Amino acid sequence: MDYQLVEMKVDHLPGVLEIERVSFPTPWSQQAFTYELTQNNFAYYLVALQQDRVVGYAGMWLVLDEAHITNVAVHPGYRGRKLGEALMVELMRQAVLRGAVRMTLEVRPSSSNARQLYKRLGFQEKGLRKKYYTDTNEDAIIMWLDLVPVSNEEK
Protein backbone atom coordinates (compact mmCIF):
# COMPACT_ATOMS: atom_id res chain seq x y z
CA MET A 1 0.00 0.00 0.00
CA ASP A 2 1.43 3.35 -1.03
CA TYR A 3 1.09 6.14 1.51
CA GLN A 4 3.08 9.06 2.81
CA LEU A 5 3.48 10.45 6.30
CA VAL A 6 3.23 14.22 6.51
CA GLU A 7 2.76 16.76 9.26
CA MET A 8 -0.94 17.25 10.02
CA LYS A 9 -2.53 20.47 8.79
CA VAL A 10 -5.97 21.94 9.49
CA ASP A 11 -6.98 20.87 5.96
CA HIS A 12 -6.57 17.23 7.05
CA LEU A 13 -9.14 17.53 9.86
CA PRO A 14 -12.23 16.24 7.99
CA GLY A 15 -10.43 12.92 7.40
CA VAL A 16 -8.97 12.87 10.90
CA LEU A 17 -12.38 13.49 12.46
CA GLU A 18 -13.95 10.69 10.40
CA ILE A 19 -11.36 8.23 11.78
CA GLU A 20 -11.76 9.68 15.28
CA ARG A 21 -15.56 9.07 15.20
CA VAL A 22 -15.27 5.42 14.15
CA SER A 23 -12.32 4.64 16.45
CA PHE A 24 -13.13 6.05 19.89
CA PRO A 25 -16.14 6.09 22.23
CA THR A 26 -15.49 9.78 22.98
CA PRO A 27 -13.87 11.33 19.90
CA TRP A 28 -11.92 14.55 20.02
CA SER A 29 -13.71 17.56 18.53
CA GLN A 30 -12.63 19.65 15.58
CA GLN A 31 -11.96 22.48 18.05
CA ALA A 32 -9.62 20.26 20.06
CA PHE A 33 -7.57 19.30 17.00
CA THR A 34 -7.57 22.88 15.70
CA TYR A 35 -6.20 24.08 19.03
CA GLU A 36 -3.51 21.39 18.97
CA LEU A 37 -2.41 22.39 15.47
CA THR A 38 -2.60 26.16 15.81
CA GLN A 39 -2.07 27.02 19.49
CA ASN A 40 -0.26 24.21 21.32
CA ASN A 41 3.47 24.78 20.92
CA PHE A 42 4.16 21.41 22.58
CA ALA A 43 2.14 19.44 19.99
CA TYR A 44 3.30 17.53 16.91
CA TYR A 45 0.82 15.61 14.75
CA LEU A 46 1.15 13.68 11.53
CA VAL A 47 -1.15 11.94 9.09
CA ALA A 48 -0.83 8.96 6.78
CA LEU A 49 -2.14 9.88 3.34
CA GLN A 50 -3.08 7.49 0.57
CA GLN A 51 -3.23 9.86 -2.36
CA ASP A 52 -5.17 12.72 -0.72
CA ARG A 53 -7.16 10.60 1.73
CA VAL A 54 -6.28 10.59 5.46
CA VAL A 55 -6.04 6.91 6.44
CA GLY A 56 -4.35 7.34 9.82
CA TYR A 57 -2.93 9.89 12.20
CA ALA A 58 -0.92 10.21 15.38
CA GLY A 59 0.14 12.96 17.74
CA MET A 60 2.28 13.77 20.72
CA TRP A 61 3.22 16.51 23.10
CA LEU A 62 6.90 17.28 23.63
CA VAL A 63 7.60 18.66 27.09
CA LEU A 64 11.23 19.11 28.08
CA ASP A 65 12.87 15.76 27.26
CA GLU A 66 9.69 13.65 27.26
CA ALA A 67 7.23 12.85 24.51
CA HIS A 68 3.67 11.96 25.46
CA ILE A 69 1.58 10.21 22.80
CA THR A 70 -1.86 11.82 22.69
CA ASN A 71 -3.52 9.66 20.05
CA VAL A 72 -2.95 7.11 17.31
CA ALA A 73 -5.66 5.83 14.99
CA VAL A 74 -5.99 4.14 11.63
CA HIS A 75 -9.16 4.04 9.53
CA PRO A 76 -10.85 0.62 10.00
CA GLY A 77 -10.54 -0.13 6.29
CA TYR A 78 -6.75 0.27 6.48
CA ARG A 79 -5.98 -1.56 9.72
CA GLY A 80 -3.70 -4.58 9.69
CA ARG A 81 -1.33 -2.98 7.15
CA LYS A 82 1.29 -1.74 9.64
CA LEU A 83 0.16 1.89 9.34
CA GLY A 84 -0.11 2.25 13.11
CA GLU A 85 3.44 0.98 13.42
CA ALA A 86 4.68 3.39 10.75
CA LEU A 87 2.97 6.31 12.50
CA MET A 88 4.48 5.33 15.85
CA VAL A 89 7.98 4.87 14.42
CA GLU A 90 7.80 8.30 12.80
CA LEU A 91 6.60 9.88 16.07
CA MET A 92 9.51 8.20 17.84
CA ARG A 93 11.92 9.54 15.22
CA GLN A 94 10.48 13.05 15.45
CA ALA A 95 10.61 12.93 19.26
CA VAL A 96 14.30 12.06 19.22
CA LEU A 97 15.05 14.77 16.66
CA ARG A 98 13.32 17.25 18.97
CA GLY A 99 15.37 16.19 22.00
CA ALA A 100 13.13 13.67 23.75
CA VAL A 101 14.83 10.81 25.60
CA ARG A 102 11.67 9.07 26.85
CA MET A 103 8.21 8.50 25.50
CA THR A 104 5.00 7.63 27.33
CA LEU A 105 1.39 6.82 26.54
CA GLU A 106 -1.79 5.53 28.11
CA VAL A 107 -3.68 2.63 26.57
CA ARG A 108 -6.91 0.86 27.44
CA PRO A 109 -6.43 -2.69 28.77
CA SER A 110 -9.08 -3.76 26.23
CA SER A 111 -6.99 -2.43 23.30
CA SER A 112 -5.02 -5.62 22.84
CA ASN A 113 -3.81 -4.84 19.30
CA ALA A 114 -2.47 -1.45 20.39
CA ARG A 115 -0.80 -2.95 23.46
CA GLN A 116 0.88 -5.61 21.31
CA LEU A 117 2.13 -2.93 18.90
CA TYR A 118 3.54 -0.79 21.71
CA LYS A 119 5.28 -3.79 23.30
CA ARG A 120 6.74 -4.76 19.92
CA LEU A 121 8.16 -1.23 19.67
CA GLY A 122 9.80 -1.61 23.09
CA PHE A 123 7.29 0.11 25.39
CA GLN A 124 6.95 -1.40 28.85
CA GLU A 125 3.91 -1.33 31.11
CA LYS A 126 4.91 0.74 34.14
CA GLY A 127 1.71 1.69 35.92
CA LEU A 128 -2.04 2.06 35.97
CA ARG A 129 -4.33 5.09 36.08
CA LYS A 130 -7.58 3.99 37.72
CA LYS A 131 -10.78 4.93 35.87
CA TYR A 132 -8.76 7.13 33.49
CA TYR A 133 -11.24 6.84 30.62
CA THR A 134 -14.30 8.68 31.87
CA ASP A 135 -16.50 7.42 29.02
CA THR A 136 -16.22 3.79 30.19
CA ASN A 137 -14.50 4.09 33.61
CA GLU A 138 -11.81 1.83 32.18
CA ASP A 139 -8.33 2.01 33.66
CA ALA A 140 -5.36 3.13 31.58
CA ILE A 141 -2.12 1.21 31.39
CA ILE A 142 0.84 3.61 31.45
CA MET A 143 3.63 2.55 29.12
CA TRP A 144 7.14 4.01 28.82
CA LEU A 145 9.95 3.73 26.30
CA ASP A 146 13.53 4.96 26.56
CA LEU A 147 14.33 6.50 23.17
CA VAL A 148 17.64 5.97 21.40
CA PRO A 149 19.51 9.22 20.83
CA VAL A 150 20.30 10.24 17.25
CA SER A 151 23.87 11.18 16.42
CA ASN A 152 24.59 14.44 14.61
CA GLU A 153 25.37 12.52 11.40
CA GLU A 154 21.84 11.05 11.35
CA LYS A 155 20.07 14.41 11.74
C-alpha positions, 0 to 999 in steps of 0.5 A: 500500500502506497502512503506518505506520512506528513505533518498534520494540517488543518486541511486534514481535519475532515479525514482525521475526524472521520477516523476519530468518530469510528475509532473512539467512544469519545472522539476529540472535537474539531476544536480540540484538533484545531487548538492542537495544530494552531495554538499548542506549541508542545504538539506535533501531529502527523497523518498517513495519506493514501493519495489525498485521503487521510487513512491514519494519524498520530500525535504527541506533546513534547515537554522538556525531554519527554514525549507523550503520545496523545492519540494514534488511529488508523481508519478501519478499512486500512488496519492490519497494514502496519500503518499504526506501526509506521505512524508510531515509528515516525513519532519516535523519530520526530521525538528524538530529533526534537530532543526527547529521551523518553516516550510515554502513553496511556492505553486501554487494557481492552486495546489488545492490538495497540498494546501488542504494537507498543510492546513490539516497539519496546514500550513497557507497562509501568503503571495504571491510572484507575478509571482514566477513561471517563467514558467507560471508567476503564483504567489506563495502562501507562507505558514508557519507552527509553528512546535511542539518541540520534547522532549528529550525522543522522540528523 
